């Protein structure tokens, strides 16, 4: 057995022990009476369940393989029975290898796969109106990819320009595998093309920043009410635009971190408040997770979790119909399909590379 396999099995054994501990805690009457605590424990156990059950299947196959090998090595075993046992052993060893590989991939991505809801923020960067139009194109690309996969998309807030671009847009996406697929998208996206406003056909370079944040449930992050200052005010908009004249806009400020959220998209104060709190929770979750993983990421390079919005991660070159992801030096000449939402090949390659990097540092 290789050193990697031994390390993997040791880690899986630790997870199985933790799973059993959680099972005992849930059986405790005191925990059963504490709904909040029971939910937290059940959620943690639920994340481990698939890994543990498959690990137990691997251990069963390993035990059967050992017993079969013992039968083959025995001098008293009938030759015909030994031949059958050798065939069975080959099948068991193949099963063990397959299960161990699947467990390895699951272990490396278990935390990512458990996140089923994200909040995405896209903001126009350098490039003026063209950058805002590019931000709109990115929004369309992500939402088309999401709807094609059957995920739910919910617009939370956006600011438009006269030509229909987005100064910024905030939206939620929820569905199985959403973070493990879109978690690589945080960073600076650059576009090279001839803008609609360019009369002489010159290629311009513009940019937009993307942030992808896991959307935590309330049990995942506790925010003290006294740490948040809420202000209620009237919605605002550009001159001549019909705006909501009632005091429905909500501004939240988290005093310890200085993080602020303003929401005025809805006419209902209640709906604006609910959306503002969702965004605040996600930004705080990202903030605190960033602190936790800073030391880890200094030792272990991984794309998911970095979220550096100043880092140039991708270039979209329209004249060459090329998309280049600078993190893995990948160029695909299918920009027309990717910008229309067909991101499967791009995201698959990113995920495979990320798993390889994690495996090296297991």
C-alpha positions as CSV (number, residue, x, y, z in Angstrom):
1,X,0.0,0.0,0.0
2,X,1.4,3.4,-0.9
3,X,2.0,6.2,1.6
4,X,-0.8,8.2,0.0
5,X,-3.2,5.3,0.4
6,X,-2.2,4.8,4.1
7,X,-2.7,8.6,4.8
8,X,-6.1,8.5,3.1
9,X,-7.3,5.5,5.1
10,X,-6.1,7.0,8.3
11,X,-8.0,10.2,7.5
12,X,-11.1,8.2,6.6
13,X,-10.9,6.3,9.9
14,X,-10.8,9.6,11.8
15,X,-13.9,10.7,9.9
16,X,-15.7,7.4,10.7
17,X,-14.8,7.9,14.4
18,X,-16.2,11.5,14.3
19,X,-19.4,10.2,12.6
20,X,-19.9,7.7,15.4
21,X,-19.4,10.4,18.0
22,X,-22.0,12.6,16.3
23,X,-24.4,9.6,16.3
24,X,-24.0,9.2,20.0
25,X,-24.6,12.9,20.6
26,X,-27.8,12.8,18.6
27,X,-29.0,10.0,20.8
28,X,-28.4,12.1,23.9
29,X,-31.8,13.3,25.3
30,X,-30.3,16.7,26.2
31,X,-29.2,17.3,22.6
32,X,-32.6,16.2,21.3
33,X,-34.2,18.9,23.4
34,X,-31.9,21.6,22.1
35,X,-33.2,22.1,18.5
36,X,-30.4,24.5,17.4
37,X,-27.6,22.1,18.6
38,X,-29.3,19.1,17.1
39,X,-29.5,20.8,13.7
40,X,-25.8,21.7,13.8
41,X,-24.9,18.1,14.7
42,X,-27.2,16.6,12.1
43,X,-25.8,18.8,9.5
44,X,-22.2,17.9,10.2
45,X,-23.1,14.2,10.3
46,X,-25.0,14.5,7.0
47,X,-21.8,15.8,5.4
48,X,-19.9,12.8,6.5
49,X,-22.5,10.1,5.8
50,X,-21.7,9.4,2.2
51,X,-17.9,9.1,2.9
52,X,-18.4,6.9,5.9
53,X,-20.8,4.5,4.2
54,X,-18.5,4.1,1.2
55,X,-15.5,3.7,3.5
56,X,-17.3,0.8,5.3
57,X,-17.9,-0.8,1.9
58,X,-14.2,-0.5,1.1
59,X,-13.3,-2.0,4.5
60,X,-15.7,-4.9,3.8
61,X,-14.1,-5.6,0.5
62,X,-10.6,-5.4,2.1
63,X,-11.6,-7.9,4.7
64,X,-13.0,-10.3,2.0
65,X,-9.8,-9.8,0.0
66,X,-7.6,-10.8,3.1
67,X,-9.7,-13.9,3.8
68,X,-9.5,-14.9,0.1
69,X,-5.8,-14.4,0.1
70,X,-5.5,-16.6,3.2
71,X,-7.5,-19.3,1.4
72,X,-5.1,-19.1,-1.6
73,X,-2.0,-19.3,0.6
74,X,-3.3,-22.4,2.5
75,X,-1.7,-25.7,1.6
76,X,-5.0,-27.5,2.2
77,X,-7.0,-25.6,-0.4
78,X,-8.2,-27.6,-3.3
79,X,-6.6,-26.5,-6.6
80,X,-10.0,-25.9,-8.3
81,X,-11.1,-23.8,-5.3
82,X,-7.8,-21.9,-5.3
83,X,-8.3,-21.0,-9.0
84,X,-11.8,-19.7,-8.2
85,X,-10.4,-17.8,-5.2
86,X,-7.7,-16.1,-7.3
87,X,-10.3,-14.9,-9.8
88,X,-12.4,-13.6,-6.9
89,X,-9.4,-11.9,-5.4
90,X,-8.7,-10.0,-8.6
91,X,-12.3,-8.7,-8.6
92,X,-12.0,-7.7,-5.0
93,X,-8.7,-5.9,-5.6
94,X,-10.3,-4.0,-8.5
95,X,-13.2,-3.1,-6.3
96,X,-10.9,-1.9,-3.5
97,X,-8.9,0.3,-6.0
98,X,-12.1,1.8,-7.5
99,X,-13.6,2.6,-4.1
100,X,-10.4,4.1,-2.8
101,X,-10.1,6.4,-5.8
102,X,-13.7,7.5,-5.4
103,X,-13.2,8.0,-1.7
104,X,-10.1,10.1,-2.4
105,X,-11.9,12.4,-4.8
106,X,-14.9,12.7,-2.4
107,X,-12.7,13.5,0.5
108,X,-10.9,16.2,-1.4
109,X,-14.1,17.9,-2.5
110,X,-16.5,16.9,0.3
111,X,-16.6,20.4,1.8
112,X,-17.2,22.0,-1.6
113,X,-19.9,19.5,-2.6
114,X,-21.9,20.2,0.6
115,X,-22.3,23.9,-0.3
116,X,-25.5,24.1,-2.4
117,X,-26.1,27.9,-2.5
118,X,-23.8,30.8,-3.5
119,X,-24.2,34.6,-3.9
120,X,-22.3,36.1,-6.9
121,X,-21.4,39.7,-7.3
122,X,-20.2,41.1,-10.6
123,X,-18.9,44.6,-10.9
124,X,-17.7,46.6,-13.9
125,X,-14.1,47.6,-13.7
126,X,-11.8,49.6,-16.0
127,X,-13.4,50.3,-19.4
128,X,-16.4,52.5,-18.7
129,X,-19.6,51.6,-20.6
130,X,-17.8,48.6,-22.3
131,X,-16.9,47.2,-18.9
132,X,-20.5,47.4,-17.8
133,X,-21.7,45.6,-21.0
134,X,-19.1,42.9,-20.3
135,X,-20.4,42.6,-16.7
136,X,-23.8,42.0,-18.2
137,X,-22.4,39.3,-20.5
138,X,-20.8,37.5,-17.6
139,X,-24.1,37.6,-15.7
140,X,-25.8,36.1,-18.7
141,X,-23.1,33.4,-19.1
142,X,-23.4,32.3,-15.5
143,X,-27.2,32.4,-15.3
144,X,-27.5,30.4,-18.6
145,X,-25.1,27.8,-17.3
146,X,-27.1,27.6,-14.0
147,X,-30.5,27.2,-15.7
148,X,-29.2,24.6,-18.1
149,X,-28.1,22.6,-15.0
150,X,-31.5,23.0,-13.3
151,X,-30.2,25.4,-10.7
152,X,-32.3,28.2,-9.2
153,X,-31.3,31.8,-10.0
154,X,-32.5,34.7,-7.9
155,X,-31.7,38.3,-8.7
156,X,-30.9,40.3,-5.5
157,X,-29.7,43.7,-6.6
158,X,-28.3,45.4,-9.8
159,X,-27.4,48.8,-11.1
160,X,-27.8,49.4,-14.9
161,X,-26.3,51.9,-17.3
162,X,-28.0,53.7,-20.2
163,X,-26.9,51.1,-22.7
164,X,-28.2,48.2,-20.6
165,X,-24.9,47.2,-19.0
166,X,-24.4,46.5,-15.3
167,X,-22.4,48.7,-13.0
168,X,-22.9,45.9,-10.5
169,X,-25.2,42.9,-10.2
170,X,-25.8,40.6,-7.2
171,X,-27.6,37.3,-7.6
172,X,-28.0,34.0,-5.9
173,X,-27.6,30.5,-7.4
174,X,-28.7,27.3,-5.6
175,X,-28.5,23.7,-6.6
176,X,-26.4,20.5,-6.1
177,X,-22.7,21.1,-6.9
178,X,-23.1,24.9,-7.4
179,X,-20.0,25.8,-5.3
180,X,-17.8,23.0,-6.6
181,X,-18.5,24.2,-10.1
182,X,-18.6,28.0,-9.7
183,X,-16.2,28.4,-6.8
184,X,-13.3,29.0,-9.2
185,X,-14.8,32.1,-10.8
186,X,-13.7,34.8,-8.2
187,X,-11.2,37.2,-9.6
188,X,-10.7,39.7,-12.4
189,X,-12.1,38.8,-15.8
190,X,-10.7,40.7,-18.8
191,X,-12.3,41.2,-22.2
192,X,-10.6,42.2,-25.5
193,X,-13.0,43.2,-28.3
194,X,-14.3,46.0,-30.4
195,X,-16.9,47.9,-28.3
196,X,-20.3,48.8,-29.6
197,X,-19.4,52.4,-29.1
198,X,-16.1,52.2,-31.2
199,X,-16.6,53.7,-34.7
200,X,-13.1,52.9,-36.0
201,X,-13.1,49.2,-35.2
202,X,-10.3,49.3,-32.6
203,X,-10.0,46.6,-30.0
204,X,-10.3,47.7,-26.4
205,X,-9.5,45.9,-23.2
206,X,-12.0,46.2,-20.3
207,X,-12.5,44.3,-17.1
208,X,-15.0,43.1,-14.5
209,X,-14.5,41.6,-11.1
210,X,-16.5,38.5,-10.0
211,X,-16.9,37.4,-6.4
212,X,-18.5,34.0,-5.5
213,X,-19.4,33.5,-1.9
214,X,-20.9,30.4,-0.2
215,X,-24.3,31.4,1.2
216,X,-24.3,30.1,4.8
217,X,-27.4,29.0,6.7
218,X,-28.1,30.9,9.9
219,X,-26.7,28.0,11.9
220,X,-23.3,28.3,10.0
221,X,-22.6,31.8,11.1
222,X,-23.9,33.6,14.2
223,X,-24.2,37.4,14.0
224,X,-24.8,39.3,17.2
225,X,-27.7,41.8,16.6
226,X,-25.9,44.4,18.7
227,X,-23.0,44.3,16.2
228,X,-25.2,45.4,13.3
229,X,-26.5,48.9,12.8
230,X,-29.5,49.2,10.5
231,X,-30.6,52.4,8.7
232,X,-33.9,52.8,6.9
233,X,-34.0,55.4,4.1
234,X,-35.6,56.3,0.8
235,X,-34.5,54.6,-2.3
236,X,-32.4,56.7,-4.7
237,X,-31.9,56.7,-8.4
238,X,-30.6,58.8,-11.3
239,X,-32.4,62.0,-12.2
240,X,-35.7,61.6,-13.9
241,X,-36.0,57.9,-12.9
242,X,-39.1,56.9,-11.1
243,X,-38.0,55.7,-7.7
244,X,-39.7,54.4,-4.6
245,X,-40.7,57.5,-2.5
246,X,-41.3,55.4,0.7
247,X,-38.6,54.6,3.3
248,X,-37.9,51.1,2.1
249,X,-34.2,51.0,1.4
250,X,-32.1,49.2,4.0
251,X,-28.5,49.8,5.0
252,X,-26.7,47.3,7.3
253,X,-23.3,47.9,8.8
254,X,-21.4,45.2,10.7
255,X,-19.4,47.3,13.2
256,X,-16.6,44.8,14.0
257,X,-15.6,44.3,10.4
258,X,-16.9,47.5,8.8
259,X,-18.8,45.5,6.1
260,X,-21.8,47.3,4.8
261,X,-24.8,46.3,2.6
262,X,-27.4,48.5,1.0
263,X,-30.5,47.1,-0.5
264,X,-33.2,49.1,-2.3
265,X,-34.2,46.8,-5.2
266,X,-37.6,45.9,-3.7
267,X,-40.5,48.3,-2.8
268,X,-41.0,46.3,0.3
269,X,-38.9,47.2,3.3
270,X,-39.3,43.7,4.7
271,X,-38.0,42.1,1.4
272,X,-35.1,44.5,1.2
273,X,-34.1,43.7,4.8
274,X,-34.2,39.9,4.2
275,X,-32.0,40.3,1.1
276,X,-29.6,42.6,2.9
277,X,-29.2,40.1,5.7
278,X,-28.5,37.3,3.2
279,X,-25.8,39.3,1.5
280,X,-24.3,40.4,4.8
281,X,-24.2,36.8,6.1
282,X,-22.4,35.7,2.9
283,X,-19.8,38.5,3.0
284,X,-19.1,37.9,6.7
285,X,-18.8,34.1,6.1
286,X,-16.3,34.8,3.3
287,X,-14.4,37.2,5.5
288,X,-14.1,34.8,8.5
289,X,-13.4,31.8,6.2
290,X,-10.7,33.9,4.6
291,X,-9.0,34.4,7.9
292,X,-9.2,30.7,8.8
293,X,-7.7,29.6,5.5
294,X,-5.0,32.2,5.1
295,X,-2.4,30.1,6.9
296,X,-3.6,26.9,5.1
297,X,-3.5,28.5,1.7
298,X,0.0,29.8,2.3
299,X,1.1,26.1,2.5
300,X,-1.4,24.5,0.1
301,X,-2.1,26.1,-3.2
302,X,-5.8,25.7,-4.1
303,X,-8.0,27.7,-6.4
304,X,-11.2,27.3,-4.5
305,X,-11.2,29.6,-1.5
306,X,-8.7,32.2,-2.8
307,X,-11.3,34.6,-4.1
308,X,-8.7,37.3,-4.8
309,X,-10.8,39.8,-6.9
310,X,-7.7,41.7,-8.0
311,X,-6.1,38.7,-9.5
312,X,-6.5,38.4,-13.3
313,X,-7.8,34.9,-13.8
314,X,-9.2,34.9,-17.3
315,X,-9.1,36.7,-20.6
316,X,-12.0,36.6,-23.2
317,X,-10.5,37.5,-26.6
318,X,-13.4,38.0,-29.1
319,X,-11.4,38.6,-32.3
320,X,-9.7,35.2,-31.8
321,X,-12.8,33.5,-30.3
322,X,-10.4,32.5,-27.4
323,X,-10.8,32.1,-23.7
324,X,-7.6,31.8,-21.7
325,X,-7.5,30.8,-18.0
326,X,-4.2,32.1,-16.7
327,X,-4.2,30.0,-13.6
328,X,-3.7,26.7,-15.5
329,X,-2.5,28.2,-18.9
330,X,-5.6,26.8,-20.7
331,X,-6.8,28.3,-23.9
332,X,-10.0,27.3,-25.5
333,X,-11.1,28.6,-28.9
334,X,-14.8,28.3,-28.2
335,X,-15.5,31.7,-26.7
336,X,-18.8,31.9,-28.6
337,X,-20.1,28.8,-26.8
338,X,-18.6,29.6,-23.4
339,X,-20.1,33.2,-23.2
340,X,-23.4,31.6,-24.2
341,X,-23.3,29.5,-21.1
342,X,-21.5,26.3,-22.3
343,X,-18.9,26.3,-19.5
344,X,-18.7,22.5,-19.0
345,X,-15.2,21.9,-20.5
346,X,-13.7,25.0,-18.9
347,X,-15.0,24.2,-15.4
348,X,-14.2,20.5,-15.7
349,X,-10.6,21.2,-16.5
350,X,-10.3,23.7,-13.6
351,X,-11.8,21.1,-11.2
352,X,-9.5,18.3,-12.4
353,X,-6.5,20.6,-11.9
354,X,-7.6,21.7,-8.5
355,X,-8.0,18.0,-7.4
356,X,-4.5,17.2,-8.6
357,X,-3.1,20.1,-6.6
358,X,-5.0,19.1,-3.5
359,X,-3.9,15.5,-3.9
360,X,-0.2,16.5,-4.0
361,X,-0.7,18.2,-0.7
362,X,-2.9,15.6,0.9
